[in-house]
């Protein structure tokens, strides 16, 4: 009988130890995930957005902007997103990206063309009704997206933006 009692106590002790370790692992994972979560912050003006992200944001003159969004970790915003009245969207991120998905947010798009605007090479992609251009310079990555448009209209807007 004593052996069974000791065995039960050992099993309970091991179960408690394993449970505590798993709880610690979950807490560490939770902390890491909290830091990795991107949040959106909507502001009212271009100036407020530039202050949040820490860089100047080019815009298309004559086009009305209806939303200004900063994207990034809670304490550090690193991407700006503008929504224009015509439904187009402009994204700008400080730093280089490896894939177009990182700046455009669209996965699985088909590469259509590469166009040259001044000294800038813009890669044009298409996904369903969305056509967009993605480009980089030394310090930033960009994407300009339009719905239900042709490459000519996209190019005209990009020429005004770049």
C-alpha positions in Angstrom: 0.0 0.0 0.0 2.9 2.4 0.8 4.4 1.7 -2.6 1.1 2.7 -4.3 0.9 5.9 -2.2 4.5 6.9 -3.0 3.9 6.1 -6.7 0.8 8.4 -6.7 2.7 11.2 -5.0 5.5 10.8 -7.6 3.1 10.9 -10.5 1.3 14.0 -9.1 4.7 15.7 -8.5 5.8 15.0 -12.1 2.5 16.2 -13.5 2.8 19.5 -11.5 6.3 20.0 -12.8 5.4 19.3 -16.4 2.4 21.6 -16.1 4.4 24.5 -14.7 7.0 24.2 -17.5 4.3 24.2 -20.1 2.8 27.3 -18.5 6.2 29.0 -18.6 6.6 28.1 -22.3 3.1 29.6 -23.1 4.0 32.8 -21.2 7.3 33.2 -23.1 5.4 32.6 -26.5 2.7 35.1 -25.5 5.4 37.7 -24.7 7.1 37.2 -28.1 3.7 37.3 -29.9 2.7 40.5 -28.2 5.8 42.2 -29.5 5.3 40.9 -33.0 1.7 42.0 -33.5 1.2 44.8 -35.9 -1.4 47.4 -35.0 -3.1 50.0 -37.0 -3.4 53.6 -35.9 -5.7 55.9 -37.9 -5.0 59.6 -37.7 -6.6 62.7 -39.3 -3.8 64.3 -41.2 -0.7 63.6 -43.2 1.4 65.5 -40.7 0.1 63.3 -37.8 1.0 60.2 -39.9 4.4 61.5 -40.7 5.0 62.2 -37.0 4.0 58.6 -36.1 6.1 56.8 -38.7 9.0 59.3 -38.6 9.4 60.0 -42.3 8.0 62.2 -45.1 5.2 60.7 -47.2 4.8 61.6 -50.9 1.3 62.0 -52.2 -0.5 62.4 -55.5 -1.4 66.1 -56.0 -5.0 66.7 -56.7 -6.2 63.3 -55.3 -8.2 63.4 -52.1 -7.0 61.2 -49.2 -9.7 59.8 -47.1 -7.7 57.7 -44.6 -4.3 58.0 -43.0 -3.1 54.7 -41.3 0.2 53.9 -39.4 1.1 50.3 -39.2 3.6 48.6 -36.9 4.2 47.5 -33.4 2.4 49.3 -30.6 5.4 51.5 -29.8 7.0 51.7 -33.2 5.1 52.4 -36.4 7.2 51.7 -39.6 4.6 51.7 -42.4 2.3 54.4 -43.7 -0.9 53.6 -45.7 -3.0 56.2 -47.5 -6.4 55.5 -48.9 -7.5 57.8 -51.7 -11.1 58.8 -52.6 -10.9 56.9 -55.9 -10.2 53.6 -54.0 -6.5 53.5 -54.7 -4.0 52.8 -51.9 -0.4 53.9 -51.3 1.9 52.0 -48.9 5.3 53.2 -47.8 7.6 51.3 -45.4 10.9 52.3 -43.9 13.5 49.7 -44.8 13.7 47.1 -47.5 11.4 44.2 -48.0 12.2 40.8 -49.5 8.9 40.1 -51.2 6.2 42.3 -52.7 3.7 40.7 -50.2 5.4 42.4 -47.3 4.5 45.9 -48.6 1.4 45.3 -50.7 -0.3 42.8 -48.4 -1.3 40.7 -51.4 -0.1 37.1 -51.7 -0.2 35.2 -54.9 -0.2 38.1 -57.3 1.1 37.5 -60.9 4.0 39.6 -62.2 2.8 41.5 -65.3 5.6 43.9 -66.2 8.5 46.1 -65.1 8.2 49.8 -66.0 10.8 52.5 -65.7 9.7 55.9 -64.3 12.7 58.2 -64.3 15.5 56.2 -62.5 13.0 54.0 -60.7 12.1 50.5 -61.8 8.5 49.5 -60.8 7.4 45.9 -60.9 3.7 45.6 -61.8 1.6 42.8 -60.4 -2.0 41.8 -60.8 -4.3 39.9 -58.5 -8.0 39.5 -59.4 -9.3 43.1 -59.8 -6.2 44.7 -58.3 -3.3 46.0 -60.2 -0.3 47.4 -58.4 3.3 48.6 -58.6 6.0 47.8 -56.1 9.4 49.6 -56.0 12.3 50.3 -53.6 15.0 52.8 -53.0 17.8 52.8 -50.5 15.7 53.5 -47.5 12.1 52.7 -48.3 9.8 50.2 -50.0 6.6 51.3 -51.8 3.4 49.9 -53.2 0.6 51.7 -55.1 -2.6 49.7 -55.6 -5.7 50.3 -57.8 -8.9 48.4 -58.3 -10.4 47.7 -61.7 -7.8 49.7 -63.6 -5.4 49.3 -66.5 -1.6 49.5 -66.5 -1.8 52.8 -68.3 -3.8 54.4 -65.5 -1.6 52.9 -62.9 1.5 54.3 -64.7 -0.1 57.8 -64.9 -0.6 57.7 -61.1 2.9 56.4 -60.4 4.4 59.1 -62.5 2.7 61.7 -60.3 3.8 59.9 -57.1 7.4 59.0 -57.9 
